Amino acid sequence: MRAAAITVAVLALALAWVAPLERWLGAFPAHMLGHMTLVAVAAPALVLAFPQGFARLGVPVLAGAVLEFLIVWGWHLPALHGAARLA
């Protein structure tokens, strides 16, 4: 199980960071696929591969998921996103 999770995580990270996604899909779809690959595939695979490392952080899974949700959706609020783009 651990070897499979590590393999999935490495492949997902390679897809998100190394693969020429923009050439294959265009800028915006590639950007979003990279985000979703990191959040929905690579991050959970890393937690499955190294559970003891993440358990030491002391953050319950649900609290981490809620925090991630708030950060991602808060970042994409039009006012905050627009301000960040202008900075």
Protein Blocks (a to p, Z undefined) as FASTA:
>chain_A
ZZmmmmmmmmmmmmmmmpcfklmnojklmmmmmmmmmmmmmmmmmmmmmmmlmmmnopaf
klmmmmmmmmmmmmmpmklmmmmmmZZ
